[in-house]
Structures are given as structure tokens and as C-alpha cells.
Amino acid sequence: MSSSSHVRVELESGERREIPVSKDARPLTDTLAAYGLPLNTRCGQRGLCHGCEVLLLEGSVLIDGSEVHAPATVQACRAHPADTVLVRIPARSHIEHRPQVGETFEIAVPYAHQPLFRPVPGRRDTAFAVDVGTTTVVVLLTDLVTGEVLSRAGAFNAQIRFGDNVITRIDAARNPENLAAMQHSIVMETIQPLLLRACELAARPLERIAGGAIAGNTTMLHLLTGTDPTPLGIAPFTPRFIAGKLLTAGAIMLEADGLAPETPLQLLPGIAAYIGADILAGVFASGMVFDTSPSLLVDMGTNGEIVLQNGGNLTACATAAGPAFEGCGLRCGTRARNGAVSDLLVSLDPFHLESATIGKIPLARANGLCGSAYVDFLASARACGLLRENGRFDGAAWQGIPAPNRLTDDGELALSLTGSNIHGALRISEVDVALLLQAKAAIGAGIDILLETAGIGAADLGCVYLAGGFGMHLNVAHAIRIGLLPGIREDQVRVVGNTALAGALLALLDHTTLGKMEKLRALVRVIELNLADGFEDRYIDHLMLP
């Protein structure tokens, strides 16, 4: 490689950059990230997804020792520039954008105003709640004296570059340097700037912060504290800690001018390795534990967690649904963000696509599809006969689609949404559908197992609490139609938003919340689905579209 080689970059915004290429063997992802252009390395740079794809417009790259010449679409994590190259980064591959973060929630339980941290009016009278999600993080600022919510700020979890799910991050943490880097990513690259932004929005200086409460899944809280999470990746999946934990800002290296190192931080208690403090917070904040009839909490985030309440008894499970409903692993999938397709309906006779995008951007300029759009597509494509029960395109219906909308993608049929087959054109393939059905099947089978264990049916549920950011944008009728919420009626569903954040806020405003959560934690029975009788059969059944 020439010592004067460069990577010339085009962004979809029209911005252009020129980056010198180092002489080491770093892949293109590392080169771009070093110059402020991090890509969506959702699989931990293992070449298993399309998240970091770029368009090679000029020049050539080496992939596994073979030279690939422009024009081509390449995975940047596997590509090493052979000389000066020109690449275009699609918006769906670039993670430096503002996400649609789940900041909305409701608190359905009564609580007293007796703050976790004693306020000093006009001095230390402010606290912050944090929901540390695998994908997104939200910081909320509250006045401890009045209980008023002052501001909210959200962003992607900067750990995304180590992988888009807890398993890839657990694997990455086997390297101590990665563990330290992931702690720094969540603390100083994510929470700290969000806290600063929330304080700025509320016009509250950091000197007035009295403390914070933090919810998150078990892996995220391990990484937040710099605790080795690798036992979570190996049976019997034993957490290093699961009870609530009181720390200080200094202990997790949360530093900012004006923030005292001794500022107390309360981590909320969790339930198990894959059913964390975020879910327990949701169980409490939703009020489901006080329901007189059976109820269900379903959180379809980066992972899928389900909790059943029946006669005051709590049973929970975690499903290996993966992050497909956040658009991950899909050819044109993306997390919910500005410019993403959020709604998508297809009809035949005549063929028609009806869509909506976040930010009202024209479909031709959309930068990907998020989970809610895929659910809409599955429901409408099945209803009009375009998709068969097994998720394959129906041959006769396929031939009736205009030729520009019919594509072949890696040997599989694909529907072009823009009537174009150019590189990066939006499309949905049979491979995408298969991955979505796998995620759907995991959630559906998990719900079935919990209900069967309790000896009740879906019709017996008084309420189904749909938690998390994905649930806020989901068309519930379509989710029911495709079997994602099997046997459940639309009138049973209650969308409750970010219940993890709600639980963290409750902990700040009423100090008795922590004790109640600890008692709840001890009462939850966890079912390991891989050991549950009938789970595999249920899973296979749910791989079909009703």
C-alpha cells in the first residue's frame, strides 16, 4: 500500500472527507471510526451482518486475501483498502445520527414523595434517572423537592461498535481492554454527555445533582461498573451481582466539571442473567403486580423479555429473539431514526405501496426500514396474498408485481420499495422475512409457555403491557395478525412506553421503591425456555404466518 493512500468518503448528506490510510492492517471500519465516522458494527465486526456496508465507488479493497474492485458493496469490517479508494457511506450504516429514543412512559402505581437522596433546596436538589439499554440510553432529570420532571435526553449506546446485542458484548469483554473500553463508552461517551445535555435543557448546573438511579439489563449494568460479564455467557449464566447496588460517580469513573465524585448512584435490582433491572422496574412501574386478573408484560427490545402475573405470582422468561425488530441483521434494516421507514403497507390488484417515514422524508430518500415497518409489511403482504404461510413470496402474486419492483437478492426473491435495483436500494427479501419470523416465533413461543405453565389462556389476560420503545411505534393490530402476540385481542393491549425509566424515576422520588423491588425480585420464578417442555414445538409452529 502506498504511504500516500487515502480513503475518500462521501456521505448521503453530501459531505465529503479525505482520510489518510495507516500502514497497519486495520479494516476500513477502524480507519473510519478513528476519524469520527463510526459504522454500524452490530455483529462485533465478525462479518455476520450488513450493518457496516459501504459502497465502493473507485479503487479496490482486500477481503480475505482477495481483491474486490469497484463498483461493489462491501462489508467495511472485512475490507482493507489496497490503495486510494472512494466509498460512499449509506445513512443506514452510519451510527452518528439521532435515534428515536423511548422517553415516554406512564407510572401506574401510587407513590409517596420521600426522595431517595435528601434534597437541599437551591443546592443539591436535583437527581437523574437512567435507562441503560443495549441500543439506546435515556437520561431524565428531576427536581427532588417538587418531583417535577425537568428534562430528558437520549442517544445510542456508544457500545454499539462492539456489537448490537448482549452476547457479542459479553464475548468482546473476554478481552480486558475491550471491557475497559466498553465501560468508558457507556459512562463517558454516552451517559456523561446526556447528563450534560439534560442539565443544559433544564438550566440546572451539575453542582445541584444529589444522586442518580440507574436501570438496565444485567449485562449493561455489569459493563457500566466494569464488572466482568463473561459468566453471563456460559451456563448456568451466573451474574456477578443481581441485587441493587449503591455506588458513587467516582467508582464508575463518571466525571464532569461540577459533578462531585462522591455523588451516590443507585443501581436498581434485577431478576436473573437475562431478565434485568429494566424488566423488574417495568413490572413495578406498570402496576401489574396489583392487577386482580392475570396480566402480561412484554418488552420487545434488543432482546425479548416476558413476565406473567397470575394471582400475585410472577413468572418470567427471556427469549432469544435477537434484535431483528430493531432492524438489525436485515438487508435494509435500521433502528428507528430520522429518515427511516416506520410504516409500510403493500397491496395487490393493483400493486401499491403505502409508506411513512420518520421525519416525513420521501420514500426514495429513506435510509432504511425499522421494525414497525417490517411488522406492517408482514401483516399486509400476508393479507393480500403476496406472502405464503411459510414466509415465501407466492409465485403467481410475485409475477403480478411490476418488473422494477422484483429483484433477486443473494439468490432469494426480494421486493424493491423504490422500483430500483441500484446499490443500496430499499428492499425486503425472503431472507429478511425468515429472520423476522424467527424473532416472532421466539416471542410467541415464550408467551405460550408462560400461559401454559400457569394453566391459563390468552383470553384470560386482563391486560397485556407492551413496554419499550418498539412497542410505542408498533401497530398492535398488525402484531396480533402475524402472531407476534398470539391469541391476544387488541383491546387487551396497553402500551406503557419506557417502564425501565419510569421505575428509575420512582426509585428517586420514593425511597421505599427499592425495598419493594427487592422483595419482588425474590418472588419471580424464572423459566429457562431451552429446558421447557414443548418450547421447540411451539417455536416451530410460530415460524409460520397465520
C-alpha positions in Angstrom: 0.0 0.0 0.0 1.3 3.4 -0.9 2.2 5.6 2.0 0.1 8.4 0.5 -3.1 6.3 0.2 -6.3 7.8 1.2 -9.9 6.9 1.8 -12.2 9.4 0.2 -15.6 9.4 1.7 -19.0 10.6 0.5 -21.9 10.8 3.0 -25.5 10.8 1.8 -25.8 14.3 3.2 -23.3 15.4 0.5 -20.5 15.9 2.9 -17.1 14.7 1.7 -14.0 13.8 3.6 -10.5 12.5 2.8 -8.8 10.2 5.4 -5.2 9.1 5.3 -4.8 5.3 5.5 -2.3 3.9 8.0 0.1 1.2 7.1 -1.2 -1.3 9.7 -3.7 -4.0 8.9 -6.7 -2.2 10.3 -10.0 -2.8 8.5 -11.9 0.1 6.9 -14.3 0.3 9.9 -11.4 1.1 12.3 -10.0 3.7 9.9 -13.3 5.4 9.5 -14.1 5.3 13.3 -10.7 6.9 14.1 -11.8 9.9 12.1 -15.3 10.3 13.5 -17.2 8.1 11.1 -18.2 5.1 13.2 -20.2 2.4 11.3 -23.0 0.1 12.5 -20.8 -2.8 13.5 -23.7 -4.6 15.1 -22.2 -8.1 15.0 -18.9 -7.0 16.6 -17.0 -6.8 13.3 -17.3 -10.5 12.7 -18.7 -10.2 9.1 -22.0 -11.7 10.1 -24.4 -8.8 9.2 -24.8 -6.0 6.7 -24.6 -3.2 9.3 -21.3 -1.7 8.1 -21.8 -2.0 4.4 -20.3 0.8 2.2 -20.4 1.4 -1.5 -17.0 1.1 -3.1 -17.1 3.6 -6.0 -13.5 3.7 -7.0 -10.4 1.7 -6.3 -10.2 -1.8 -4.7 -10.1 -3.4 -1.3 -8.8 -6.7 0.0 -11.3 -9.1 1.6 -10.0 -12.3 3.0 -7.0 -12.0 0.7 -8.9 -11.5 -2.5 -9.1 -8.2 -4.3 -12.5 -6.6 -4.8 -12.8 -3.8 -7.4 -15.3 -1.0 -7.7 -18.2 -0.8 -8.1 -19.2 -3.1 -5.3 -21.0 -3.2 -1.9 -18.6 -4.4 0.8 -18.6 -5.1 4.5 -16.2 -2.4 5.9 -15.2 -4.7 8.8 -13.7 -7.1 6.3 -12.3 -4.6 3.8 -8.7 -3.4 3.7 -8.0 -0.6 1.2 -5.5 -1.8 -1.4 -4.8 1.8 -2.5 -6.7 5.1 -2.6 -10.4 4.3 -2.6 -13.7 6.3 -2.9 -16.5 5.0 -0.7 -20.0 6.2 0.0 -21.4 5.5 3.4 -25.2 4.9 3.3 -27.1 6.6 6.1 -28.2 3.2 7.5 -24.6 2.2 8.0 -23.6 5.4 9.9 -24.4 5.3 13.6 -23.8 9.0 14.2 -27.5 10.1 14.0 -30.2 10.9 16.4 -32.3 7.9 17.3 -36.0 7.8 18.2 -35.5 7.1 21.9 -38.2 5.7 24.2 -38.5 8.7 26.6 -42.3 8.4 27.1 -43.7 6.3 29.9 -46.5 6.2 32.4 -46.4 5.4 36.1 -49.4 3.4 37.2 -48.7 2.9 40.9 -49.2 5.4 43.7 -46.1 6.6 45.4 -45.1 8.9 48.3 -42.9 11.9 47.8 -39.9 10.9 50.0 -36.8 11.2 47.8 -34.0 8.6 47.8 -31.5 11.4 48.3 -32.3 14.1 50.8 -32.6 17.4 48.8 -31.1 20.7 49.9 -33.4 23.3 48.2 -31.4 25.6 45.8 -28.3 23.5 46.3 -28.3 19.7 45.9 -32.0 19.4 44.9 -31.7 17.6 41.5 -31.4 13.9 40.6 -31.2 11.9 37.4 -32.7 8.6 36.3 -31.0 6.5 33.6 -32.3 3.6 31.4 -29.2 1.9 30.0 -30.5 -0.1 27.1 -28.4 -2.3 24.8 -29.3 0.0 21.9 -30.3 3.3 23.4 -29.8 5.2 26.6 -32.1 7.8 28.2 -31.3 10.3 31.0 -34.1 12.1 32.8 -33.6 15.0 35.2 -36.0 15.5 38.1 -36.4 18.1 40.9 -36.3 16.2 44.2 -38.2 19.0 46.0 -41.2 19.1 43.7 -41.0 15.8 41.9 -41.2 17.6 38.6 -39.5 16.1 35.5 -37.2 18.8 34.2 -35.7 17.4 31.1 -34.9 14.3 29.1 -32.0 13.4 26.7 -31.4 10.2 24.7 -28.9 8.7 22.4 -27.5 5.5 21.1 -25.4 3.4 23.5 -21.8 4.0 22.2 -21.1 0.3 22.9 -22.9 -0.5 19.6 -19.5 -0.6 17.9 -18.8 -3.7 20.0 -21.9 -5.5 18.7 -25.7 -4.9 18.7 -26.6 -7.4 21.4 -25.5 -8.6 24.8 -23.9 -11.8 23.5 -21.5 -10.0 21.2 -20.6 -7.6 24.0 -20.1 -10.4 26.5 -17.8 -12.1 24.0 -15.9 -8.9 23.5 -15.4 -8.4 27.2 -13.2 -11.5 27.3 -10.5 -9.1 26.3 -9.8 -6.9 29.4 -9.0 -4.0 27.1 -12.5 -4.3 25.5 -14.1 -4.4 28.9 -12.5 -1.2 29.9 -13.3 0.4 26.6 -17.0 -0.6 26.9 -17.2 0.9 30.4 -15.7 4.1 29.1 -18.2 4.0 26.1 -21.3 3.8 28.3 -20.1 6.1 31.1 -18.1 8.9 29.4 -19.3 8.6 25.7 -23.0 8.1 26.5 -24.2 8.9 30.0 -21.9 11.9 30.7 -22.8 13.9 27.6 -26.5 13.0 28.0 -26.4 14.2 31.6 -24.7 17.4 30.5 -27.4 17.9 27.8 -30.2 17.2 30.3 -28.8 19.8 32.7 -28.4 22.3 30.0 -32.0 21.8 28.9 -33.2 22.2 32.5 -30.9 25.1 33.2 -29.5 23.2 36.2 -25.8 23.1 36.9 -24.1 19.8 37.8 -23.4 21.2 41.2 -27.1 20.7 42.1 -27.0 16.9 41.4 -27.7 15.0 44.6 -27.6 11.5 43.0 -28.9 9.1 40.3 -30.8 5.9 39.8 -29.9 3.5 37.0 -31.9 0.7 35.4 -30.6 -1.6 32.7 -30.3 -5.2 31.7 -27.9 -7.4 33.7 -25.1 -7.3 31.1 -25.4 -3.5 30.7 -25.1 -2.9 34.5 -22.0 -5.2 34.6 -20.4 -3.3 31.8 -21.3 0.0 33.4 -19.5 -0.9 36.6 -16.5 -2.5 34.8 -17.5 -6.0 36.1 -16.5 -9.0 34.0 -19.8 -10.2 32.4 -18.4 -13.4 30.8 -20.1 -15.8 33.3 -23.4 -14.5 31.8 -22.4 -16.1 28.5 -21.8 -19.6 29.8 -24.3 -22.0 31.5 -25.5 -21.7 34.3 -25.4 -17.9 33.4 -24.5 -16.6 36.8 -24.4 -12.8 37.4 -21.6 -11.3 39.4 -24.3 -9.3 41.1 -28.1 -9.0 40.7 -29.3 -7.2 43.8 -29.4 -3.4 44.0 -26.0 -1.7 44.3 -25.1 1.7 45.7 -22.1 3.2 44.1 -20.6 6.7 43.5 -19.9 8.6 40.3 -16.2 8.3 41.0 -16.4 4.5 41.3 -17.6 4.1 37.7 -15.4 7.0 36.5 -18.3 9.3 35.7 -16.5 12.6 35.6 -17.7 16.1 34.7 -16.9 19.6 35.9 -19.2 20.3 38.9 -20.2 16.7 39.5 -18.8 15.5 42.9 -17.0 12.2 42.7 -18.9 11.1 45.8 -22.3 11.6 44.2 -24.3 8.5 45.0 -25.6 6.3 42.2 -28.2 3.6 42.9 -28.3 0.6 40.5 -31.8 -1.0 40.6 -32.1 -4.7 41.4 -32.6 -7.3 38.7 -34.0 -10.8 38.4 -31.6 -13.0 36.5 -28.9 -13.1 33.9 -31.2 -12.3 31.1 -34.1 -10.6 33.0 -32.6 -7.5 34.4 -33.3 -4.4 36.4 -35.1 -2.8 33.4 -37.7 -5.5 33.5 -38.2 -5.5 37.2 -38.6 -1.7 37.1 -41.3 -2.2 34.4 -43.1 -4.8 36.5 -43.3 -2.4 39.4 -44.0 0.8 37.5 -46.7 -0.7 35.3 -48.6 -1.7 38.4 -49.2 -5.2 37.0 -48.4 -6.8 40.4 -51.6 -5.2 41.8 -53.9 -6.4 39.0 -56.8 -8.5 40.1 -56.8 -10.5 36.9 -53.8 -12.2 35.1 -51.6 -9.8 33.2 -48.6 -9.9 31.0 -45.6 -7.6 30.4 -43.9 -7.9 27.1 -40.7 -6.0 26.3 -39.6 -6.5 22.7 -36.4 -4.5 22.6 -32.9 -5.8 21.6 -33.9 -8.9 23.4 -37.4 -10.2 24.3 -38.5 -10.5 28.0 -41.9 -11.6 29.2 -43.4 -11.6 32.7 -46.7 -13.2 33.7 -48.6 -12.2 36.8 -51.3 -14.6 37.9 -52.9 -14.5 41.3 -50.0 -12.4 42.6 -47.4 -14.9 41.4 -44.8 -13.8 38.9 -43.2 -16.0 36.2 -40.7 -14.7 33.7 -38.7 -15.8 30.7 -36.3 -14.3 28.2 -36.4 -15.2 24.6 -33.6 -15.3 22.1 -35.5 -13.1 19.7 -32.4 -11.1 18.8 -32.6 -7.5 17.6 -34.4 -8.1 14.3 -37.4 -6.0 15.4 -34.9 -3.1 15.7 -34.0 -3.7 12.1 -30.7 -5.4 12.9 -29.4 -8.2 10.7 -31.8 -7.3 7.9 -30.5 -6.1 4.5 -32.0 -2.6 4.7 -32.9 -2.7 8.4 -32.2 0.2 10.7 -33.0 1.3 14.2 -35.8 3.9 14.5 -34.3 7.3 13.4 -34.9 10.2 11.2 -35.4 9.1 7.6 -36.3 5.5 8.4 -39.5 3.9 7.1 -41.8 3.5 10.0 -45.0 2.3 8.3 -45.3 0.1 5.2 -48.4 -1.4 3.6 -48.4 -3.4 0.4 -51.5 -4.3 -1.7 -52.1 -6.1 -5.0 -54.5 -5.7 -7.9 -53.2 -3.1 -8.4 -49.8 -3.2 -6.8 -49.4 -0.3 -4.4 -47.0 0.6 -1.6 -48.2 3.0 1.2 -45.4 4.2 3.5 -44.5 6.8 6.1 -41.0 7.8 7.3 -39.8 9.3 10.5 -39.3 13.0 9.7 -41.6 12.8 6.6 -38.8 12.1 4.2 -39.8 10.8 0.8 -39.6 7.0 0.4 -37.0 7.4 -2.4 -34.7 9.1 0.1 -35.4 6.9 3.1 -32.3 5.4 4.7 -33.7 2.1 5.9 -36.7 0.3 7.5 -37.3 0.0 11.2 -39.0 -2.9 13.0 -42.5 -1.4 12.9 -42.4 -1.2 9.1 -41.4 -4.8 8.8 -44.3 -5.9 11.0 -46.6 -3.8 8.8 -45.2 -5.5 5.7 -45.6 -9.0 7.1 -49.2 -8.3 8.0 -50.3 -6.6 4.8 -48.3 -8.9 2.5 -49.8 -12.0 4.1 -53.3 -10.4 3.9 -53.1 -9.6 0.2 -51.6 -13.0 -0.7 -48.1 -11.8 -1.6 -46.5 -13.9 1.2 -47.4 -17.5 1.8 -47.7 -19.1 5.2 -44.0 -20.1 5.3 -42.9 -16.5 4.5 -42.0 -17.1 0.9 -43.4 -14.9 -1.9 -46.3 -16.5 -3.7 -45.3 -17.3 -7.3 -48.4 -16.1 -9.0 -48.7 -12.9 -6.9 -45.0 -12.3 -7.4 -45.4 -12.3 -11.2 -48.1 -9.7 -10.9 -45.7 -7.1 -9.3 -44.2 -4.6 -11.7 -40.8 -5.8 -13.0 -38.8 -2.8 -11.5 -40.1 -3.9 -8.1 -39.0 -7.6 -8.5 -35.4 -8.3 -7.5 -33.2 -11.3 -6.7 -31.1 -10.7 -3.5 -28.4 -13.3 -2.8 -30.4 -15.9 -4.6 -33.7 -15.0 -2.8 -36.6 -13.1 -4.2 -36.8 -9.5 -2.9 -39.3 -6.7 -3.2 -37.8 -3.3 -4.2 -39.7 -0.5 -2.5 -38.5 2.2 -4.9 -38.6 0.3 -8.2 -34.9 0.4 -8.4 -32.1 -2.2 -8.3 -29.2 0.1 -7.8 -26.8 -0.4 -4.9 -28.4 0.4 -1.6 -32.0 0.5 -2.9 -34.5 -0.3 -0.3 -35.7 -3.9 -0.5 -37.3 -6.7 1.6 -36.1 -10.2 0.8 -37.2 -13.7 1.7 -34.1 -13.9 3.9 -35.3 -10.8 5.8 -38.7 -12.4 6.2 -37.2 -15.6 7.6 -35.2 -13.7 10.2 -38.3 -11.7 11.3 -40.3 -15.0 11.6 -37.6 -16.4 13.8 -37.8 -13.4 16.1 -41.6 -13.6 16.1 -41.5 -17.3 16.8 -39.3 -16.8 19.9 -41.7 -14.2 21.4 -44.8 -16.1 20.5 -43.5 -19.4 21.9 -42.3 -17.7 25.1 -45.8 -16.3 25.7 -47.4 -19.7 25.1 -45.1 -21.4 27.6 -45.8 -18.9 30.3 -49.5 -19.2 29.8 -49.4 -23.0 29.7 -47.3 -23.1 32.8 -49.9 -21.1 34.7 -52.8 -23.1 33.2 -54.5 -20.2 31.5 -55.1 -18.9 28.0 -54.5 -15.6 26.3 -58.2 -14.8 26.6 -57.9 -14.9 30.4 -55.4 -12.0 30.5 -56.9 -8.8 31.8 -54.1 -6.6 30.4 -51.0 -7.1 28.2 -48.5 -4.3 29.0 -46.4 -3.6 25.9 -43.2 -2.0 27.2 -40.2 -0.4 25.5 -39.6 1.9 22.6 -40.5 -0.6 19.9 -43.9 -1.0 21.4 -44.5 2.7 21.2 -44.4 2.6 17.4 -45.9 -0.8 16.8 -49.2 -1.3 15.0 -50.8 -3.6 17.6 -53.4 -5.0 15.2 -50.6 -6.0 12.8 -48.6 -7.5 15.6 -51.5 -9.7 16.5 -52.3 -10.6 12.9 -48.8 -12.0 12.3 -48.9 -14.0 15.6 -46.3 -11.8 17.4 -48.9 -11.6 20.3 -50.6 -14.9 19.8 -54.3 -15.2 20.8 -54.3 -11.7 22.3 -57.0 -9.2 21.4 -56.3 -5.6 20.6 -58.4 -4.3 23.5 -56.2 -6.3 26.0 -53.1 -4.4 25.0 -51.9 -1.3 26.8 -48.8 0.5 25.5 -46.8 1.7 28.5 -43.6 3.0 27.0 -40.2 3.1 28.8 -41.1 1.4 32.0 -37.5 1.0 32.9 -37.1 4.8 33.0 -40.3 5.0 34.9 -39.0 2.6 37.6 -35.8 4.5 38.0 -37.7 7.8 38.4 -39.9 6.1 41.1 -36.8 5.0 42.9 -35.6 8.6 43.1 -38.9 10.0 44.2 -39.9 7.4 46.8 -37.1 5.6 48.6 -39.4 2.7 49.6 -39.5 1.7 45.9 -36.1 -0.1 46.3 -37.2 -2.3 49.1 -40.4 -3.2 47.3 -38.4 -4.1 44.2 -36.0 -6.3 46.2 -39.0 -8.2 47.6 -40.4 -8.6 44.1 -37.1 -9.9 42.8 -37.2 -12.7 45.3 -40.7 -13.7 44.3 -40.2 -14.1 40.5 -39.9 -17.6 39.1 -37.7 -17.8 36.0 -38.3 -20.3 33.3 -35.4 -21.3 31.1 -37.1 -21.8 27.8 -34.5 -24.0 26.3 -35.3 -26.5 29.1 -39.1 -26.0 29.0 -41.2 -28.9 27.6 -42.8 -28.1 24.3 -40.9 -24.9 23.7 -39.3 -26.2 20.5 -42.6 -27.4 19.1 -44.2 -24.1 19.9 -41.3 -22.2 18.3 -41.6 -24.2 15.1 -45.4 -23.6 15.0 -44.9 -19.9 15.3 -42.4 -19.8 12.4 -45.5 -19.7 10.2 -47.6 -16.7 9.3 -51.3 -17.2 10.3 
